[in-house]
Amino acid sequence: MIKLNFELMINECKNEILKDNFEKVETLIDEAFKLNNNSPKIHNILGVLSEIKRDKALAIKHYRAALGLDPSYKPAIKNLENITSFKYYFTYEKLYFDEDVDNNEHKK
């Protein structure tokens, strides 16, 4: 696999999640983690992946880990707000992958 830079790997994770290619996402996350293990983006993606797999407890842990690394990281804030909401239900439209949380336009 050609070494992609960190940001490209994170963007590729989003694309592969929307294609339900979770094995590829896990491989990309492993590689991205080697490049930058202090990024909230990795834990946010892992939270999204856990949420899709219906592991709500693990998703919450990853969103909180992302916020531990950067308390102002908006995607993790929004994802944590959504998943801990009393009226929570899973939908791809409520998943936030990147910092443009006001323009969340990923449809499956």
Long-range contacts (C-beta under 8 A, 24 or more apart in sequence): 1-27, 1-31, 3-31, 4-31, 5-35, 6-32, 6-35, 6-36, 6-39, 9-35, 10-39, 10-41, 10-42, 10-45, 10-98, 11-98, 13-45, 13-97, 14-45, 14-97, 14-98, 14-106, 17-45, 17-48, 17-49, 17-52, 17-97, 18-92, 18-106, 18-108, 22-49, 22-52, 22-53, 25-49, 38-69, 39-69, 40-65, 40-66, 40-67, 40-69, 40-70, 40-73, 40-76, 41-66, 41-73, 41-75, 41-98, 42-66, 43-69, 43-76, 44-73, 44-75, 44-76, 44-79, 44-96, 44-97, 45-97, 47-76, 47-79, 48-79, 48-95, 48-96, 48-97, 51-79, 51-83, 51-90, 51-95, 52-90, 52-92, 52-95, 54-90, 56-83, 59-83, 60-84, 73-99, 74-99, 74-101, 75-99, 75-101
